[in-house]
Amino acid sequence: MELTEARDLRGGRTCWVPEGTPSIVSDPPSKTRVDIAIVGAGIMGAMLAERLSAAGRRVVVLDRRPPAHGSTAASTALVMWGADVPLTHLAERLGIDEAARRWKRVHAAARRLSDRIDALGIACGRIDRPELYLAGTLLDERALDGEGEARRKAGLPSEFLAADAVAARFGVAPRAALLSADSYEVDPVKLTEGLLALACRHGAEISFPYDAVAVEQQAEGLAIRTAEGPMLLAKEVILATGYERARWYLPAAYAVRSSYAIATPPATAPLWRENAMIWEASDPYIYARATSDGRIVAGGEDEDFDDADRRDTLIGAKAGILQAKTAAIIGTDPLPPDCAWAAAFGSSPDGLPAIGRAVNHDHLWLASGFGGNGVTFAALATELITAALDGTPDPDASCFDPYRFE
């Protein structure tokens, strides 16, 4: 059995796909022994590689694709801290204190990531945006007001706005909403490539296409066998393989689904005020944002299957639904898309990621950003795993343990 699933991760045409030769040069692994091997060169692997190599560790990143050519290129890159499972719904399972603890930890990771991107000077179009969470089928107006109160008591930056106030301030169709701070947009491909470029400066090696097919425990560490032949020995191995699940280690509770998105041509926006990120408390939901070059990106309409052929045959129909729903939210005629795509998407029962040691392994780690906020969860995983490797485990690490549903 292969170490990870092999998937057709996306179909259609996204507006993030890097063109031509990758900006990161592939180096065949020059070392047979490293401190840390990271499997996956998407946004998760890139954040880990930059942070760990900056700390002086010998790092190699392996991927069967060029960097950022998997799920990262299909991301709509809304960097938010709110989970797909509302805080009040999570509180029904865990109690409000434990639910708030998890949400506050994700919020802190999102804020620190924005500071780090700015401090590192990565040119990825990072722009702060207000976030509007509209009442819908998951949370109606009354329930949304309760969600806002729960967030406020937890110290999270959200406030409830009545429908008329939303329409007056943002110029969209009137609907009650939570207005939240500390969200932002990025270009996910540029962010990934920027982080990997910094990791290379710190001495990391990025090797692709190198397909890690097995990890075996040996006396001197973990041996990684690749389909291309080279064998590496690492003190620690981190599986940052996105929605190509680590077959032997990631529990079935973390499911792969299908999601859809469209993007208008550049210079379409602004069509609403403050370029707020908009999403619905609905199932199925929709989210929309404007990009720095004036595109409007909208996505959602998830399906509970992961078959790539079946997924991609729906791109045209889903694009039409997303056009109509976006138009209804912002009160305009439907906007013809320039790009339309479908992608694999990972979900979890609590809307939170799987981060921590693999079962029965002290030096094999899972960094799986299932749950909806892939960029934010990459930042969280980087903090938690770095702290553990430094010998100072994060007190909130157990909240995101991969086996918490078993």
Buried (B, 14 or more C-beta within 10 A) or exposed (E): EBBBBEBBBBBBEBBBBBEEEBBBEBEEBEEEEBBBBBBBBBBBBBBBBBBBBBBEBBBBBBBBBBBBBBBBBBBBBBBBBBBBBBBBBBBEEBEBEEBBBBBBBBBBBBBBBBEBBEEEEBEBBBEEBBBBBBBBEBBEBEBBBBBBEBBBEBEBBBEBBBBEBBBEBBBBBBBBBBBBBBBBBBBBBBBBBBBBBBBBEBEBBBBBBBBBBBBEEEEEBBBBBBEBEBEBBBBBBBBBBBBBBBEBBBBEBBBBBBBBBBBBBEEBBEBBEBBBBBBBBBEBBBBBBBBBEBBBBBBBBBBEEBEBEEBBEBBEEBBBBBBEBBBBBBEBEEBEBBBBBBBBBBBBBBBBBBBBBBBEBEBBBBBBBBBBBBBBBBBBBBBBBBBBBEEEEBEBBEBBBBBBEE
